């Protein structure tokens, strides 16, 4: 399995707009599973930092790195499309992601 984590620090005053954007994109409410919408996507989560109320994390879990790479090959993926552009406009600084292998210890 493969996991991505993206960190985004919101500009003060943008919390409500960011919550609305995240809810719209991560809680569609139509009963579909992530893999019904994006091939290879197992699940995702949105997290809020304990120590910084403006810091959010977005986590995605993929069946494999190859599944993530297939999604990333989509022409809209390098920029993240409209969602990432809107999120960046609400942030103070960089929106940065990193990939991780999920391994048993």
Secondary structure, DSSP 8 states (H G I E B T S, - for coil): -EEEEEEEEB-TT-HHHHHHHHHHHH---S---HHHHSTTEEEEEEEE-SS-TTEEEEEEEES-HHHHHHHHTSTTTTTTHHHHHHHHHHBSS--EEEEEE----
